[in-house]
Amino acid sequence: MPEEIIEQSFKKPGPKQYTLWVDLEYCIGCHACTMACKSENNTPVGVDYNRVIEVEEGEFKDSKKSPDVRVYFVPMPCMHCGQPACMAACPVGAITKRKEDGIVLINKDKCIGCRYCAWACPYGAPQFSAEAKVMEKCTLCVHRVEKGLKPACVDTCVAKTRFFGELNALTDYINRQKAAKRASVGAGGTQPSVLYTK
């Protein structure tokens, strides 16, 4: 596993783009990441910073043969994009991308709850909190990251299918191991940083 490469990437000087890598081959759809995220971030009912989507593919071609179908699970946190559509759509500048690590955050004190960011995001990351009347989304557990810890979803993953690190280091590692497939459905030029392999 890439733990040594990941640890070294944090020590390199200069700006970074922190990200998640999810190996879909091993995700079992248990939702432990979703529950850890809710617990860690104390999100209200109806707001999930990390959703897990079930994807079915294949088809029943011939009734005389076994069907060629399969199911896999895709965790969907905020993609912490290189060009965040949510940030561009925010009319009050409440969404920022940190220069030092690329984490995209919503300033809840500035947010007016207009939902423009939710409409702009191709991944559905920003969600409206009816309780707080503002938008919320995954922060990569920035409060943990600043203490040298991993995001709660990574620490909790029972299948050990999630990794947290610097984008370039993870991409290099994945390219050496297997073909990296970036999240791309509806990306619209946002340059998502979350990596998926299958």
N, C-alpha and C positions, 0 to 999 in steps of 0.2 A: 504494500500500500504506500501511498505517497506522503506519509506523515513527515518524513525527513525533508523532502523537497518543500513541503508546505512551511515547515518551521523555518527553513533557510530564507524563504521568500519574505517573511515578515521582518527579517533583519536587514534587508536591503534598504539603503537610503532612498529618499525621494518619494514622489507621489505614487500611490498604488491604486488598483481597482480591486477591492475585496469582492469576493463572489462565492457562490455555492456551486458545487458540482454534484449532480445527482445521477447515479448509475441506475437507470431504470430496470436493468436486468435483475436486480436484486430487491427492488422495492416491493414489499408485500401488501401495501395498502392498509396498514394497521392503524394509521392516523395518530400514532404516538407523537409524531412531529407537530401535528395540529394541536393536540392537547398540551404538549409542553410549551408551545408558543402561547396558547391562551393563558396558561398558568403563569408563565414568566412575565407576560406583558399585561395581564389583568384586563383582557379585552372583554367588552360587553357582549351579551347574547346577540347573535347575528353578525358579528364582526370577526372574521377569520383572516389573520394575516397570512396564513398558509393553508391553502385548500389542497386536497388530493383528489384528482380527477381520474375516474375509471375510463379507460379507452378500450374499446373492442375493435378488433380488425380481423379480416379474413372473410371467407364466405362458404356457403354450402354449395359446392359445385355439382356434385353427383350424389344422388340419394343412395347409390350402391357402395360408396366409399365413405370413410370417416370425414367429417367436416374439417376444413382447414381454418379454424378460428382460434383466437387467443385474446387474452385480456392482460393489460398491463396498467400500471398506476403512474400518474404524473403529478408530483407535488408542484404546486404553483404559488411560490412566494412572490414578492416584488422582485422584478428582474434587475433593479438598480442599474438601469440602462445608461449607456454612454451618452445618448441624446434623449433624455426623459421627456416623452410627450406630455406627461402630467405636469411637469415643471413649466413647460412652454404654455400650457393652457391655463395655469393659475393666474387669475387677474390681479391678485394682491401680493404676489411674490412669496407665498407661504411655503413653497416647496423649493428646497435647495439641494445641490449635489456637493458634498464635501470634497474639497480639493485634495486633502491628504489621503483619502481612502476610497473615494467614489461612492460612498453610501448616500442614498437619496432619502431625505427626511422631510416631514411635514411639521412646520411650526404651528402647533395647535392654538397658540395665542394670536397668530395672524390669520389663521384659516377662518373663512366666513361660511363654510359649509355649502358652497354653491354647486358642488359636484362636477365642475368642469373637468377636473383632473380624472375622475372616474370615467367620464365619457371619452376622454382622450387616450387613456391607457388601453392598449390592445390586449393586455393580460388581466384586466379587472382587479388590479392590485389595490388601488385606493377604494376604501369602503366608508360609507357614511355611518357615523355613530349617532343614532337617534337620541341616545342618552346625553352625549356631550355636544351634539349639534355641530360637529366638525368631521373632517375626513381623517381616516387613520389608515395605516398600512405597515407592512413589515419594515423594520429598521435594521435588520440583520443583528438584532439584539445589541445595538451600539453600546449600550450601558455595560454589557458583558465584554464586548470586544475591546473597549477602552481599558479594561482590567486585565487583558491578555487571555480572556476566556473565549471559547467558541460559542456561536449562537445556540440557544436551547434546543432547537430542532436537530442540530448536528449531534450534540451530546446525547440526545435521547433516542436517536434512530436505532431501533433494535436490530435491523438488518445491516447496519453499518454501511448504508448506501449513500450517505451524504458526507461531503467533505467541504471544509471552509478554508479559503486561502486567497492568494493573490492571483488574479486572472491569468497573467502571462505564464506564471509558474505552473498553474493547473493545466492550462492549454498545452504547454510543452509536454508535460507528463502524459496527458491523455493521448496526444498525437503519437507518442512513442508506444503506447500500450494498445490503443484501439481508436477507431475513427470517432472523433468528437462531432456531435451534432448539436449545434446551438438551437435554442428555442427560436422558432421563426414564424409560427402561425400568427399572422396579423401583425408582424413586427413593425411594419410601416417605417423603416429606417431608424428605429429607436436604439439600435445596437445593444440588445439585451446582454447582460453579463453572466447570467446563470447558464451553466453548461449542463447538457444532458448527453448521456451515452446510453446505448441500448445494445 
